[in-house]
Amino acid sequence: MTATDTKQLIRVGHSPDPDDAFMFHALANDHLDTGEFRFTHELVDIETLNQRAFEGELELTAVSIHAYAYLVDKYLLCTCGASMGDGYGPMVVAREESTVADLANRVIAVPGKLTSAFLALRLCLGKEFDFVLVPFDEIIPAVCAGQYQDQQVDAGLIIHEGQLTYAENDLKLIVDLGVWWQELTGGLPLPLGANAIRKDLGAGTIEEVQRLLHASIKYGLDHRSEALEYAHQFGRDLDQQKADQFVGMYVNDWTLDFGAKGREAVAKFLAMGHEQGILPELIVPEFVEA
């Protein structure tokens, strides 16, 4: 048996995107002493990670804040690793100009029913809407084509790098949900994603894994050029400048620590979901103790 075999395995799930790659660069490329732990990484889209979290399969996983509302029995939110939209966020785009009110009568391509983008749009519209489930990286093509697998598509709810590239396809912005949320809440960031850790790992393991996650994020921020070079390969259609911009949007001080304002935003987002009858229970978020 090798020394590696005796280490506790921590399976990490995160999205194959520049911001997550930047965040996990130090852990994925052996820039940190992980002590008694061995980390493996699975790169999967966020909606798949949301679904897998119901089985508690991964010890540490990215989840949507929306999905977390259904996972409180299994996972705690890490205080670091958040994706927050601070005056920006998921967007609804369409081929033609229209109003937010018009969206209630449109068929919208969405990246998943458990995404925070979906919950934010539902809150924004204040009512249910017609939607088609489309992989996040196929939403812009679906909007351009006006259909997805023979289903009508009038608009698309875009996440990830689509927020920076939709105009290249001559699409029109209908609403930026990060802007809408900030105006609604008097300046709070829109809580989109977090890293969640399994409760059954025990306090000692939870504390140390969170410490290593924080160290990985800080390493990326302290070695930005190096981490960006690694992250750029996950940028799909992003050039170097846009990859840098995208990472800056979602890996920043909010990512190092939710802070009081970030925690308030998470609690308010979940409470509003319950108030509008979208979430069946009022969820008070639980964070790893510092």
C-alpha positions as CSV (number, residue, x, y, z in Angstrom):
1,M,0.0,0.0,0.0
2,T,1.4,3.4,-1.0
3,A,1.2,6.6,1.1
4,T,-1.4,7.9,-1.4
5,D,-3.6,4.9,-0.7
6,T,-3.8,5.7,3.0
7,K,-5.0,9.3,2.4
8,Q,-8.6,10.1,2.8
9,L,-10.2,10.6,-0.6
10,I,-12.1,13.9,-1.2
11,R,-14.0,13.8,-4.5
12,V,-14.6,17.3,-5.8
13,G,-17.2,18.2,-8.3
14,H,-17.2,21.5,-10.1
15,S,-18.1,23.0,-13.5
16,P,-15.7,22.9,-16.5
17,D,-15.6,26.7,-16.6
18,P,-12.7,29.3,-16.2
19,D,-13.9,30.6,-12.8
20,D,-14.0,27.1,-11.2
21,A,-10.8,26.0,-12.9
22,F,-9.1,29.2,-11.6
23,M,-10.5,28.5,-8.1
24,F,-9.3,24.9,-8.0
25,H,-6.0,25.4,-9.9
26,A,-3.8,25.0,-6.8
27,L,-5.5,21.8,-5.7
28,A,-5.8,20.3,-9.1
29,N,-2.1,20.9,-10.0
30,D,-0.5,20.0,-6.7
31,H,0.5,23.5,-5.5
32,L,-0.7,22.8,-2.0
33,D,0.3,20.3,0.7
34,T,-3.0,18.5,1.2
35,G,-1.7,16.5,4.2
36,E,-3.8,13.4,4.9
37,F,-6.2,14.1,2.1
38,R,-6.2,13.1,-1.6
39,F,-8.3,15.2,-3.9
40,T,-9.8,14.1,-7.2
41,H,-11.7,16.4,-9.5
42,E,-14.8,15.7,-11.6
43,L,-15.7,18.4,-14.1
44,V,-19.5,18.3,-14.8
45,D,-22.1,20.9,-15.6
46,I,-23.8,22.5,-12.6
47,E,-27.3,21.0,-13.1
48,T,-25.7,17.5,-13.2
49,L,-23.9,18.3,-10.0
50,N,-27.1,19.5,-8.4
51,Q,-28.8,16.3,-9.3
52,R,-25.9,14.1,-8.0
53,A,-25.8,16.0,-4.7
54,F,-29.1,14.4,-3.8
55,E,-27.3,11.1,-3.5
56,G,-24.5,12.7,-1.5
57,E,-22.0,11.1,-3.9
58,L,-19.3,13.8,-3.7
59,E,-17.6,14.9,-0.5
60,L,-17.1,18.5,-1.8
61,T,-19.2,19.8,-4.7
62,A,-20.3,23.0,-6.4
63,V,-24.1,23.4,-6.0
64,S,-26.6,26.1,-7.0
65,I,-28.0,28.0,-4.1
66,H,-31.4,27.0,-5.4
67,A,-30.5,23.3,-5.3
68,Y,-29.1,23.7,-1.8
69,A,-32.6,24.3,-0.5
70,Y,-33.2,20.6,-1.0
71,L,-29.8,19.4,0.3
72,V,-29.7,20.8,3.8
73,D,-29.9,17.4,5.3
74,K,-26.7,16.3,3.6
75,Y,-24.5,19.3,3.0
76,L,-23.2,22.5,4.7
77,L,-22.2,25.6,2.7
78,C,-18.5,26.4,2.8
79,T,-17.8,30.0,3.7
80,C,-15.5,30.2,0.6
81,G,-16.0,29.2,-3.0
82,A,-19.1,31.3,-3.7
83,S,-20.2,32.6,-7.1
84,M,-21.9,35.9,-6.5
85,G,-23.4,38.3,-9.1
86,D,-22.5,41.7,-7.8
87,G,-24.6,43.9,-10.1
88,Y,-24.5,41.3,-12.9
89,G,-25.6,37.7,-13.3
90,P,-27.6,35.3,-15.5
91,M,-29.4,37.0,-18.4
92,V,-32.4,36.5,-20.5
93,V,-31.7,37.2,-24.2
94,A,-33.8,37.0,-27.3
95,R,-33.6,37.6,-31.1
96,E,-35.7,40.7,-30.8
97,E,-36.1,43.5,-28.3
98,S,-38.9,42.9,-25.8
99,T,-39.9,43.7,-22.2
100,V,-39.6,41.6,-19.1
101,A,-43.4,41.4,-18.9
102,D,-43.4,39.9,-22.4
103,L,-41.4,36.9,-21.1
104,A,-44.4,35.5,-19.3
105,N,-45.8,34.6,-22.7
106,R,-42.6,33.3,-24.2
107,V,-40.9,29.9,-24.3
108,I,-37.6,30.3,-22.5
109,A,-34.6,27.9,-22.8
110,V,-33.2,27.3,-19.3
111,P,-30.1,25.5,-18.2
112,G,-31.8,23.5,-15.4
113,K,-34.7,23.7,-13.0
114,L,-32.4,23.6,-9.9
115,T,-30.1,26.4,-11.1
116,S,-30.2,29.7,-9.2
117,A,-30.7,31.4,-12.5
118,F,-34.0,29.5,-12.9
119,L,-35.1,30.5,-9.4
120,A,-34.1,34.2,-9.9
121,L,-36.1,34.3,-13.2
122,R,-39.1,32.8,-11.5
123,L,-38.8,35.4,-8.7
124,C,-38.3,38.2,-11.3
125,L,-41.4,37.2,-13.3
126,G,-43.5,36.5,-10.2
127,K,-45.3,33.7,-12.0
128,E,-44.6,30.4,-13.7
129,F,-43.4,30.5,-17.3
130,D,-43.1,28.1,-20.2
131,F,-39.6,26.7,-20.6
132,V,-37.5,24.1,-22.4
133,L,-34.5,22.4,-20.7
134,V,-31.4,22.9,-22.8
135,P,-27.7,22.3,-21.9
136,F,-26.2,25.7,-20.9
137,D,-23.8,25.7,-23.7
138,E,-26.5,25.1,-26.3
139,I,-28.9,27.8,-25.2
140,I,-27.5,30.6,-27.4
141,P,-27.6,28.4,-30.6
142,A,-31.1,27.4,-29.6
143,V,-32.3,31.0,-29.3
144,C,-30.6,31.9,-32.6
145,A,-32.4,29.0,-34.3
146,G,-35.7,29.6,-32.5
147,Q,-35.9,26.0,-31.5
148,Y,-34.3,23.1,-29.7
149,Q,-35.0,19.5,-30.8
150,D,-38.2,20.6,-32.5
151,Q,-39.3,22.6,-29.5
152,Q,-40.0,26.3,-29.8
153,V,-37.5,28.7,-28.2
154,D,-38.3,32.4,-28.0
155,A,-35.6,33.5,-25.4
156,G,-32.8,32.0,-23.4
157,L,-31.6,32.1,-19.8
158,I,-27.9,32.3,-20.2
159,I,-25.2,31.5,-17.5
160,H,-21.4,31.2,-17.6
161,E,-19.5,32.8,-20.5
162,G,-22.7,33.3,-22.5
163,Q,-23.1,36.5,-20.5
164,L,-20.0,37.9,-22.3
165,T,-20.6,36.5,-25.8
166,Y,-24.4,36.7,-26.5
167,A,-24.0,40.0,-28.4
168,E,-21.7,38.4,-30.9
169,N,-24.8,36.4,-32.1
170,D,-26.8,39.6,-32.5
171,L,-29.0,38.7,-29.5
172,K,-30.7,41.3,-27.4
173,L,-30.6,41.6,-23.6
174,I,-34.0,41.5,-22.0
175,V,-33.0,41.4,-18.4
176,D,-29.8,41.0,-16.3
177,L,-31.0,39.2,-13.2
178,G,-28.0,40.4,-11.2
179,V,-29.0,44.0,-11.9
180,W,-32.7,43.2,-11.1
181,W,-31.8,41.6,-7.8
182,Q,-29.4,44.3,-6.7
183,E,-32.1,47.0,-7.3
184,L,-34.8,44.9,-5.6
185,T,-32.7,44.2,-2.5
186,G,-31.0,47.6,-2.1
187,G,-27.6,46.5,-3.2
188,L,-27.2,42.8,-2.3
189,P,-25.3,40.5,-4.6
190,L,-27.2,37.7,-6.3
191,P,-26.1,34.4,-4.7
192,L,-25.7,31.9,-7.5
193,G,-23.4,29.0,-6.5
194,A,-21.4,27.7,-3.6
195,N,-19.2,24.9,-2.6
196,A,-21.0,22.4,-0.3
197,I,-19.4,19.8,1.9
198,R,-20.9,16.6,3.2
199,K,-22.0,16.8,6.8
200,D,-21.1,13.2,7.6
201,L,-17.4,13.9,7.1
202,G,-17.2,15.2,10.7
203,A,-16.1,18.6,12.1
204,G,-12.3,18.0,11.8
205,T,-12.4,16.9,8.2
206,I,-14.9,19.6,7.2
207,E,-12.7,22.3,8.8
208,E,-9.5,21.1,7.1
209,V,-11.1,20.6,3.6
210,Q,-12.5,24.1,3.8
211,R,-9.1,25.5,4.8
212,L,-7.6,23.8,1.7
213,L,-10.3,25.2,-0.5
214,H,-9.7,28.7,0.8
215,A,-6.0,28.2,0.3
216,S,-6.6,27.1,-3.3
217,I,-8.7,30.2,-4.1
218,K,-6.2,32.5,-2.5
219,Y,-3.3,30.9,-4.4
220,G,-5.1,31.6,-7.7
221,L,-5.7,35.2,-6.7
222,D,-2.1,35.6,-5.6
223,H,-0.8,33.9,-8.8
224,R,-3.3,35.3,-11.2
225,S,-1.4,35.0,-14.4
226,E,-0.5,31.4,-13.7
227,A,-4.0,30.5,-12.7
228,L,-5.5,32.3,-15.7
229,E,-3.3,30.4,-18.0
230,Y,-4.6,27.1,-16.6
231,A,-8.2,28.4,-16.5
232,H,-8.2,29.7,-20.1
233,Q,-8.4,26.2,-21.5
234,F,-11.9,25.9,-20.1
235,G,-13.1,29.1,-21.6
236,R,-14.7,27.5,-24.7
237,D,-15.2,30.6,-27.0
238,L,-13.6,33.1,-24.7
239,D,-10.4,34.9,-25.7
240,Q,-7.8,35.7,-23.1
241,Q,-9.2,39.1,-22.3
242,K,-12.8,37.8,-21.8
243,A,-11.6,34.8,-19.8
244,D,-9.8,37.2,-17.5
245,Q,-12.9,39.3,-17.3
246,F,-15.1,36.3,-16.6
247,V,-12.8,35.0,-13.8
248,G,-12.8,38.5,-12.2
249,M,-16.6,38.5,-12.2
250,Y,-16.9,35.2,-10.2
251,V,-13.6,34.7,-8.3
252,N,-13.0,37.7,-6.0
253,D,-13.4,38.8,-2.4
254,W,-16.9,37.2,-2.4
255,T,-15.3,33.9,-3.3
256,L,-12.8,34.1,-0.4
257,D,-15.7,34.6,2.1
258,F,-19.4,35.2,1.8
259,G,-19.2,37.7,4.6
260,A,-22.2,39.1,6.4
261,K,-23.7,40.7,3.3
262,G,-23.3,37.5,1.2
263,R,-24.9,35.4,3.9
264,E,-27.8,37.9,4.1
265,A,-28.2,37.6,0.3
266,V,-28.3,33.7,0.5
267,A,-30.9,33.9,3.3
268,K,-33.0,36.4,1.5
269,F,-32.9,34.6,-1.8
270,L,-34.1,31.4,-0.2
271,A,-36.7,33.2,1.9
272,M,-38.2,34.9,-1.2
273,G,-38.4,31.5,-2.9
274,H,-40.4,30.2,0.0
275,E,-42.6,33.3,0.2
276,Q,-43.6,33.0,-3.5
277,G,-44.4,29.3,-3.1
278,I,-41.5,28.0,-5.2
279,L,-39.6,26.4,-2.3
280,P,-41.6,24.1,-0.1
281,E,-39.8,25.0,3.1
282,L,-38.2,28.1,4.6
283,I,-34.5,27.3,4.5
284,V,-32.1,29.0,6.9
285,P,-28.7,28.4,5.3
286,E,-26.1,26.6,7.4
287,F,-22.4,27.5,6.9
288,V,-19.3,25.7,8.0
289,E,-18.1,27.3,11.3
290,A,-15.0,29.3,10.9
